[in-house]
């Protein structure tokens, strides 16, 4: 991408975005060959050493200048960058300027490792930086350079809390340089969103951003010709351009990129409106009643690994007989079987306090990767309404789809895309093949002092929880703070009850306490503190240690289950030993954990069960091998789901383009 063509305007149009990349066989073969060659040619970090040296030389000069002189220098860069582009020489001066301004306005100066990360991001790659290396501050370097060049920048993170926190914390840097910063959060009206997107740099969550883009697609109604939009702006009183929220998709920096681009890419984003069926509750109640009248095995099979329910021939015949007296929709085979199949999914595959909460009389989805409530999201194809009937709460209106897109197709439309995360190597090939994002590992600023204490695999959950409480007690008596990771709200509250009965003071952080997240995390590094948390404590948070805690060995992280993606475990373990602090971690697992019951190697799990008697635990290479095999199986399945969603989305996009309809 030429930097001069990355700005909305006459040349590139008022709403720039990239055309869809090819997806044919030859395209995929070419992507695979490039991915292999990029792995073989090394990380490319060594090439950044000259840049770091140049930045440090500029830093010595800028340290002697006054604030007005620095502002004048920023103004000069704003004139030169659009004409000369993001050359290495100008970037070195600009990075030095941003670092000096950050030190004066925020009391933070970028480390050399952050300069390397900033250069990687500016070049449109993904920087893998250790947890705690300061990715929020790193993002200010490429954001300021692009914004000074006139390129609109979107800094994308995973939730509104981080959007607000990061925009406020980094805001003084941007204001010093004469740049405007905006933030997009839930509840903002269209005009407020338009003003925020009109800023030089906009902080937003991936969900808010993608939905605002879909709203723009509905506003454009399939019209994407820049010339036609510009003519319309001249000839009509209310042109569509004035109603758009975004200014196009120019440059995005995605924080926690593996979470946004990989984990959340399994579900399409859908804009919908309420349907008009007043009898829907009765239909959903009938579907659940019919589902509960079927027999597992004889009439249906539950495919736990694929999260699907399959009707048998006997089940179809029984449904036909049971539905005939009901009349209406129950006479149609396809609709009848789809509704009952969804009812069985609601019954068997979705559990309260794991996949959703009952809060304020509503079913609210829990994001399995972040542990946070997604209050405004709903499952499609009647599943959400069936769960509402199952739980006996008010049934929300069934939704009619207006527009949809996957994260894969959305983020590929940016003219330049960059990302940063602490865990990307496991999915580096997928990030390249889908998004053309090359992953580059950035060495840490300080040597890591994170010590692994291994994992212990127990026969059943009861034995595991007894061992967990015992380990927590031992560490608590030493005075060390402990962060205990759980995979669900239910598990965190179960452990809380066990700790209370054991007389161990603690606090809980899950989707029920999301408003107290910052306060709970702030105190998690204090001497003797016990914090039980779901994945909410795994992303975008800093746990600062008391001075006495450092001498005791730092924070200890104890995982009570492994996640389906090993990257998420690494994120949890990364809560300890940040920025050279000491820390340790371990995992206590059970063969009854979902990872093993669903994805465990079929022939090996019974053998391991036979080895484990009483409270005996398995550790060492065999435990690690069983866990790794189960995680590989889960990750392969999720990768297939993402590929399937992308291909289906591409086929739908091609069909809609042919009919000239909105996505």
N, C-alpha and C positions, 0 to 999 in steps of 0.2 A: 504493500500500500504506500502510495506517495503521500507524505504528510500534508502537502498542499491541497490534496484532493479529499482530505478526511473531514473537511468542514462543510456544513450546509451552505449552499450558495448557488450561484448561477451555473457553475460548471457541473457540480455533482447533483444539484437539485435540492429542494427544500427539506426533503426527508430521506437522507441517504441510508442505504443498507446494502449488504452484500447479496448477490444472487446466490441461489442454492448451489452447493458444489455437486459434482456428478456423483451418481451412486450405482453405476453399472459395474459389470464384472471387471472390465479393464481398469476402471477407476479404483476399485477395491484392491486389485493386484498392485497398482502403482502406489497406493497408500501403504500397503504392507511392505513393499520394497524400500520405500523411503523411511518407514519406521525402523526397519532393520539397520539400514545404513546409519541412521542417527544414533542408534544404540552403540554401533561399532565405532563411531567417530568421537566418543567421549562427551563429557558434560559441557565443555565450552567455558567453564568458570575461569580458566587461566587467561582467557582473552580479556577479562575484565580488570586485570591487575593494572594495566596502563591507565585505564579510566580512573581507578581509585587514586593512583599517584597524581594524576592531573587535578582531580577534585581536591586532594589535600594541598596541592600547591596553590590553587585558587583560594582555598580556605585561609591560608596565611595572609593573603592580600585582603580578603573581605573582612577578616577579624579586625582590621585597623579602620574600617569605614564606619561612618555614623549611620543611624537609622534612615535619615533622608537620602543619603548616598545609596544605601541598599535599595530603597524604593525606586530611586532613579534608575538603578541598574536593572531592576525588574521591568520598568517601562521600556528600556532599551531592548531587552530580550523579547518583549512583546512585539516590537517592531521587526526585529531581525528574524525570529523563528519562522513566521509564515513565509518569508522570502527565501531563507537559506535552508529550512528544514531542520530536522533533529539530528544534526551532525554531531560527531563525538566531541568536537571542540566546544560547541555551544552547550551540549548536555553536561560536560564537565563543569563549565561555569555555572550553569543552572542548578545542578545538584549541590555545588558548594554554596550557592546563594540560599537554597532551601534549607540546607543544614544549618547555616549561620542564623537564619531567621527562626528556625525551630528552637535553637538554643536560647535565643533572646526572648521569644514570645511564649514558649511552652516549657522552657527549662529542660529540653531533651535535644540531644545531638545524635545524628545518625552514626552508627558504627560503620566500619568498612564493610562488614557483611551485609548491612542494609543497603549500602551503596551498590553492591553487587546485585542484590535482589531488585533494586529499583531499575537498574540497567536491563536486567532480564525481562522485567515487566514491560518496560518501554519498548522493547523489541518484539513484543507480542508472544511471549513464552510463559511457561508456568514455573514459578520459583518455589521449590520445595525447601522450606526453612523450618528448622526445629521449632517445636512448640515453645513459646515464650521468647522467641527471637525478635519480637516487635514488628509484626507484619503490618499493623495499623499505621505505624510511623513510616515504614518502608513505602507504603502506597502513596504517601504524599509526594515522593520524588517524581515518579512518572506522571502523577495526576497534575502537578504544578507545571511540568514541562509541556504536556499536551495542552493544558488550558491556556498557558501563555502563548502557544502557537495557534490558538483560536479553535481548538478541537473540543467539542463537548465531551465531558468525562462522566461516566457512571461508575461509582464504586459500589459494588454489590456485595452484600453480606447476608447472613441467614435469618435475621429477625429484626423487628423494630427496635428492640432494646439496644442492639449493637449499632444500628443505624444512628439513633439519637446520640448514644455515647460517643461514637467515633466522630460524628460531624461536629459535636460540641468541643471535643478534646482537640481536634486538629484545626478547627475553625480559625484560631488566631494566626496560624501560619498562612492560610489563604488570604485572610483579610490584610495582613501586612503586605502581601504581594499585589494587592489590588484585585484579587479574584473573589468572585461571589460563590458562596457555598449554600446548597439547599439540601433538605432531607425529606424523603417521602415516607410517611407512616400511615398506618391504618386510620381510617376516619377522616382523612383530608378530603375536601371537596375538589371538584374538577379545576376550579380557578387556582386554588392553592397548589395543586399538583403542577399545573401549567407554569406557575411562577418558579417552583422548585426546579423543574426540568430546564427552565430558561437560564438557570445559573451556570457558571463555568464548570463547576464540579457538583455532582448530585450524589448523595448517599441514599441507597435504597435497598430493600430486600429483594431477593430474586422473585418472590411471589408477587409483590406489588408491581415490580417492573414489568414482568411478563404479562400480567393482567392489563396494565395500562397500555401496553403495546397491542394487545388484542382489541381493546376499546378503540384504539386508533385505526385498526384494520376495519372495524365495523363502521367507523366514521368515513373512512375512505371508500368503503363499499366496492373494493376491487380496483379502484382507480389508483394507479401507481406512477403514471407517466409524469415526470417532473414538469414538462412543458404544459401539459393539460392543467395541472394544479396551479401553475403560475398564471396561465391565462384566466383561469377561473377566479383567482385572487384579484385580477384587474377588472373583471367584467361582472361580478356578482356582489350583492350587498353583504352576504354572509358566506364567504368561501369556507370550504372545509378546512383549509390550512389553519384558520383561526380557532377551530374547535379541537385541533389535535393537542394531545398532552405532551408528547415527546417531540424532540427536534430530529429524530432519526436515531440510528444505531451506529455511532461513530467509534467510540473507544470504551470498552468495559474492562474494569479490573475486578475480578471475582475473588473475594476472600473466602476461605474454606472451600476452595474450588472443587475438591473431590466430593464434598457433601452436595454442593449445588449441581455440578455437572454430571456426577455419576449416581450418587445415592438417590437423589430426588428425580432422576431422569426416568424412573420406572412408571411414573404416573403422568398422563397428559393434563394440561391446564385447560379448563373449560369455563367459558362464560355462558351462563344460562339464565332463563327467566322462569317464574312459576308457571306450571301448566294449569289447565282449567278443569281437571277431573275432580268433582266433589265427592265421588264414591271411592276415592283411592284408598282411604283407611280400611274400608270394608274389604276391598280386594286384597290388601296386604294382610289383614287378619285371616282371611280365608286361605291365603298362601301359606302362612305359618301353621294354621291348623292342618292343612293337607300335608305339609312337610313333616309335622310331628306324628302323623298317622302312618308314615313310611318306616320300614325296618332297615337299619344299617346292615349292609351286606347283601340282603335279599333284594332290596329296592334301590339302594344307592351306595356308592363308594366315596369315601372322603380321601382325596389326594392331598395329604398334608404338605408334602414337599412342594407341590405346584400350587397350593392354596386353591384347589378346585374341588367341586363335587360333581360326580358323574352318575346319571341315572342309569339303572339297568333296564333291560327289556321288560322285566317283571314290574319294575317301578313305573315305567311308562304306561303299562296296561292298567295298573292299579290307579294311577292318576286319572286316566281317561274315564274309568268307572266312577271314581269319587267326584270328578268334576262335572260329569253330565247333569246331575240334578241341580247344580248351582246355576247353570245357564250362562249367558253373557260371554265374557272373555274366556271362561273355562271350557268352552267348546272348541276353541282354536288350539291345536296341538302345540304350535311353536310358542305362543304367548303363555300358555299354561305351564309348559315345561320350564321356560325361562324364569318365570316368577317363582315357582317352587324350588328350582335349583338355587336361585338367589336367597330364598328363605332358608334353605339348608346351609348355605354359606354363612348367613347371619347367625345361625344357631351353633355351628360347629367350628368356625374359623375366626370368629371375632369375639373377643372377651372383654368384659368391662374391666377397667383399671389397667389394661394392657394395651388395647388398641383404641379405646375411647374412655372418656369420663362422662358421668352424669353430673352436669353442673348447670345451675340456674334452670332446672327443668328441661334441659336440652342434652342431646347426645353431641359431644364435642370430640373431634378426632385428636388423638395424640400422635404427633410426628414420631415415628419409631426411631429416627436417626438423631433428633435433637431432644426428645423428651418433652417438648413444649406442646401446648394446646393450640390447635389451628381452628379457632372459634368460627371462622366464616367459611370453612371448607366442608364439603359433603361428598359422600361416595355417590357414584352414578348408578344408573340402571336400576333404581329402586332399592338398592342395598341400604342406603341411609334410612329410608322410611321403614324398611322391614326391621332394622335394629331398633328404631324408635318404638314400633309396635311391640317388639320383643321386650323392651324395657318398660313399657306402659307409660310413656310420656307423649306429649302432643306431637302429632305427625306433621312435619313440615311439608310444604307443597312440593309435588313432584316437579322436576326441572326439565325444561326444554332447552336443548343445546343451541346456542347462537354462534359460538366460535370456539375453536380449540387449537392447541398447538403443543408440541412437546418441547421440553427444555433443549433437547438436541437441536431441533430446527431453529428455535428462537436464537440461541447464542451463536449459532453458525452464521447468522445474518449480520453480526457486527463487522464493520470494516477492519477493526483490530480488536482482538480478544486476548486478554492476559489473565493469569490467575496466580494465586499463592495459597499454600497449605503446608501443613507439617507432614502429610501422609499422601504421597502421590505415586511412588515408584511402583506399587502393586498394580496400578491401573494406567501406567504411562502409555502403553500401546493403545488402549481404548481412547485416552485423551487425544492422542495424535490422530487415530483413524477417524474419529467422529468430529473433533473440533479443530484439527490441525494444530494442536497445542503441543509444543515440545517441552518436556519436563527437564529442568536443570536443577541439580542439587547444589545448595549454597552451604558451605561449611559454617558451623556455628561460631558465634563471636567468642565464646569461652568453651573450654573442654567440658564435655558432659560428665556429670557425677551421679548418674542415675543407675542404681544397682537393682538387678533382677533377683528376686528371691524365689523364682520358680513358680510352678503351679501344682496344685494337689487335686486329684480327681477322685471323688467319692462315689459310692454305689447309689445312694439316694439323697434326696434333698434334705431330709431330716438330719442325717448325719453331717451333711455339709453345713447346715446352719449352726449346729452345735459347735463345729470347728471354727466357723467364722466368729461367733461370739467369743470363744476362748482366745482366738488370736487378737481380737480387738481389745479384750481385757488386758492381755499381756503388754501390748503396745501402749495402751492408755496409762498403765502403771509406770511406764518409763517416761511419760510426759510428752510423747510424740503426738502430733496431730495426725489424724487418720481420715482419709476420704474413701468411703466405701461406695463402689459403683454397683448399681442394680439396673436391670433392663426394663423394669416396669414399675408403675405406681404401686401395684399390688405387692410386688416383692419388696419395695422400699418400706411400705407400711408394715408388712409382716416382720421384717428385720427390726423395725422401730419397736414393735411390741416385744420382741425377744430381748432387745437391749434394755427396755424399760423394766422388764421382769428381772433382768440381771443387775439392775441398779447402776447402769452405765449412762450418764448424761449425754445427750446427743441432740442434733437437729436434723431435720429432714428437708430435702429440696427435691420436689417433683412438680408435676403440672398443677398441683393444687396450691403450691406456694410460689408460683412464678413471679408474683409481684415483689417478693422478698429476696429474689435471686441475688442481686448485687450485695445486699447486706450479709446474706449467709456466706457467700463466697469470700467476701472481704475478711470474715472472721475465721475461715477454715484453716488458716495457717497458724493459729494461736496455740500455745502450749496446752496439751491435753484435750484438744478439741476433737470431737467425733462428728463427722458430717456424712450422712447417708444420702446419696443423690442418684438420680437417673442420669441419662445422657445430657441433661441440661448443664451439668458441670463439665462437660467434655469439650466445649467449643467456645472460643472467644473470651475466656475469662482468665484473670490472673489471681493466683493465690499467693499472697505475700507472707513471708515467714517472720515470726518474732525472732529477735536476735538470739534468745536462748534456744530456740528450736533448731537453729543451724548447728549448734554444738551437739545436739542430741541425735543428729542424722537427718533432719529435715522432715518433710511430709512423706507419709507412707500411703500409697494407693492400693486398695484391696478390691479386686474385681470379683463379684459373686457369680458371674456368668460371662461366657465369651459371646461376642456378637457374631453375626453371620459374616461380617467383613472384618478381617484382621486390622484394617486401617482404623476402625472405630475404637478397637482396644488400644491401639497405639496412641490415639488422641486422649483417651482416659489416662493412660499411664504417663502421658506427657504433662499432666497437671503437676507432677512433682519434678524436682531438679531442673528448674528453669533458670536460665541466665547464670549457669555455673553453681547454683545452689545444690546442696546434697539432697538426696531423696531415694526412695526405693519403692518397689511395687511387687505384687504377687497376685495369683488368681486361685480361688477356691471354686471348684466345679463339681457337677454331679452328672451321672449318666442319665438322670431324669430331666436335665436341662433341655430346652427346646432344640438347641443346636444339635445335640446328640440323638434325640428321639426322632428328629425329622431328617437330618443329614448325616448322621453317624454311619461309618462303614458297616454294612449289614452283617457281614461275617465276623467282624472283629468285636463289636459291642458285646455280644454274649460271652465271648472269651474273657474280655475285661471284667464283666460282671462276675464271672466265676472266680477271678483272682481277688476280687474285693469282698472281704467278709468282715462283718461287724463294722467298726469305725476305721478300718484300715483304708489308707489312701494310696493311690497310684501317683508316682511322680517320675521325673526324669524323662528320657527320650521317648518312652512308649506313650506317656500321657500327652507329650507335645505332638507326637505323630498322629494320635487319634484326633486331637483337636484340629490340627492343621488339615487333615483329610476332610473332616466335616466342614471346615470353613471353605476349603477349595470347592467342595460340592455346592455349597450355598452360593458362593461367588460366581460359579459357572452358570447356575440357574438364573441369578439376577442379571448377568451379562446377556443371557439369551432373551430375557424379558425386555431389556433395553433395546437390543437389536431388533426384536420383533416390533416394539412400539415405534421405533424410528422408521422401519420399512413400511409399516402400516400408515404412519403419518405422511411419509413421502408419497405413497400411492394415493392417499386421500387428497394431498395437496395437488398432485398432478390431475386428478379427476376434477377438483374444484376449479383449477386453472383452465381446464378445457371448457368447463361450463360457465366460466367467468363469474363464479360465486365467491363469496368471502370464505376464508378458512373456517 
